Amino acid sequence: VMNGIDPILIATGNDWRAVEAGVHAYAARTGQYQALSRWRYQDGILSGEFIAPVIVGTVGGVTSLHPTASMFRVRGVHRNPLSVKLPQAEPVEQEFNQDFLAKTRDLVARLDVLTNPTLAADERRFTGTD
């Protein structure tokens, strides 16, 4: 389970080591290491749940606990990222947008396959029936 969670923690700037330690401590809270996930198959649908105390975030109170929370700098001076006035964003020029879409099309398609919930709902996949 953590092999799927760690990359998300890293990508969002969260401390994956702290989350790993907390999750493993939670799994061993009774003195015996227990599963963190539970699965069930009912009415042709496979569903699962993951239960563990995980404190993560990219905005809000949890980010103040993160070591990079004060890393926002303006001309070398640490600033509160919530109070700094940023310049008005300009739209991406169409020529660059088309290039970006062309370069990321395959990656987005791969992500769509991984997040498609209908894959687990296909009863034939699990029962072998047609």
N, C-alpha and C positions, 0 to 999 in steps of 0.2 A: 504494500500500500504506500509506504513512504517513498518508494522509487518514483511514484507518480506525483507525489506531493512536493518533494524536494525541488524539482525544477521550477515549479510555480513559486515557491518561496524565494528561490534565488532570483528569478526574473523580476519579482516585485520588491526586491531589496530587503526581504525579511531575513532574520538570523536563522537559517535552516538548522544549524547545530543545536540551538536552544530548543527549537520545536522538536527535533529528533529526540533529544534528551527527555523532554517532557512527555512525549508520546510513549517512549519506551518505559519510563517510570510509571506512567498510567497503566500500561499493559501488565506490569508486574506488581500492581498495587495490592494484590491479595497475597503476595508471596509466591505465586505461580504465574508465569507468563501466560497471558490470555490473548485470544484473537481480538483484533480491533475492528473487524468487519463481520457482518452477518449477512447471509444470502438466503433468499427463498425463491422458489419457482411455483407460481400459482396462476392458473388460468392462461397458461402459455406465455407468461411474462416472468423473466428473471429480474429480480430487483435486489439491491443490496444497500447496506448502510454502513457508515464509518462513524464510530463514536470515540472521541478523544478530546481533551481540553487543548485547543490550539488557539493561541493568541497571535493573530496576524493582521496586517492592514497596510494600505497604501496612503490613506488619509485619516485624519481624526486622532483621537487620544492615543491609540497604540503606537503611532509613529513617533510620538515624543519619547518613547522608551528605546527607540532604535538609534544606534550610534550615528547613522547618517542623517538624522533629523536636523542637525544644526549645520549641515554641510553646504547649505545654500549661501553663495557668496556673491557680492556685487563689488566689483573692483577690488577683490581680495579681502573684503570685510564680511564677516559672518552676519547674515540677515535672517529674520524670520520669514520663511517662504510664504506665509499667509498674509504678510503685510507689505510685501514688495510689489510695487506697481510695474507690471510687465508691459512691453510695447504691444501695440495692436497687431494681431496676427493678420497676415495677408494670405489670400487663397493661393494654393499651389497652382503654378501655371500648368495648363492642360498638357503640354508636351512632357513635363516631368511626371504628371499623374498617370499618363498612359504608359510611360516607361516603368513606373512602380508597379502598376497593375500587371503588366506583362511579366515582370520578374518574379512576382509573388503568386501568380495564378496557380502554379502547381502546389506550392506550400499551403495555400488556402484550401485547395481541394483535398489535400491530405488531412488537414485539420477537420474539415467537414465530415470526412469518413469516420474519424475517431470520435466525433461528438454526436453522431447520428443515433438517436435513441431507438430507432426502429430496428437496428441490428439485433438488439437483445430481445425485442418483442416478437421476433419471428419464431413461432411455435415449432415449425418443422426443423429448425436448426437444433433444437434441444431434444425433441422427441423422435426424430427420424421419420415422422409421418408426412404424407403428401397432402 
